[in-house]
Amino acid sequence: MKNIITISRQFGSGGGTIGKMVAQRLGYYYCDKDMILRAALESGSLTPQEIHYYDEKVPKEFGFGQSLFDFYNKPLDERLFKAQTEAIKKVAEKGNCVIVGRNANIVLKEYDRTLHVFVSATEHFRIERMKNEMPGVSEDKVRERIRAVDRTRKKYCKHYTDTEFGNAMYYDLSLKSSTLGIDNCVDIICRTAEL
């Protein structure tokens, strides 16, 4: 039985919804971006404004001239990534959890009893889904937003984990919600977790 499930997803593919449904069905704790950021905030080394500003942004400067051993001299977003990483590990150590986003699949790659899932979908499916989430926003703007978030996630993943976002090599299971449907994705994840 896998009692730590991570879900990475393309923006608009329904990965968050799938994660919530999986957690509910299995009776697992659900942990998403907001909960991870809240835990990072509780670490006490960052302010809410700092967390909001630097969330999922790749630094323009890597901070190469700064000591790697001095946490407080690192660029702020490096500190945020470290705080998020620690928050993810704390949740995982308790087990029976579904963690969505934040490169949790890489953060927890050495953990036992894990199932790492990637959820993708066609652009058309994602646009239609997000039009419902973003009422009054034109289809072109929705498309722009989807592409921008995907680019940011890829850069963030590459910068902080030196891996490729969405590459099947880093996941145990890859599902296309536009083909399978949300409910079938939930069924597949739950059945796979029980192996």
Number of C-alpha atoms within 10 A of each C-alpha: 12 17 19 25 28 29 26 25 24 26 22 28 27 23 27 24 15 23 27 19 21 25 21 13 12 15 12 19 18 20 21 18 15 9 15 22 22 14 18 25 20 14 15 10 14 16 12 13 10 14 19 10 11 16 17 18 13 19 14 7 8 13 14 9 8 13 11 11 8 8 14 13 13 18 16 19 20 19 19 23 21 15 21 26 19 17 20 25 15 12 19 23 12 11 17 19 24 31 29 27 21 24 24 21 25 19 16 20 14 9 14 10 13 23 23 24 24 25 24 23 22 14 17 12 16 21 24 14 15 21 17 10 12 13 9 8 12 11 14 10 13 21 17 13 16 19 15 13 15 17 14 14 25 17 19 23 20 14 15 14 13 11 17 16 23 19 10 12 11 17 19 14 16 21 22 19 23 18 13 13 15 19 13 14 24 23 15 14 21 19 11 14 19 10 7
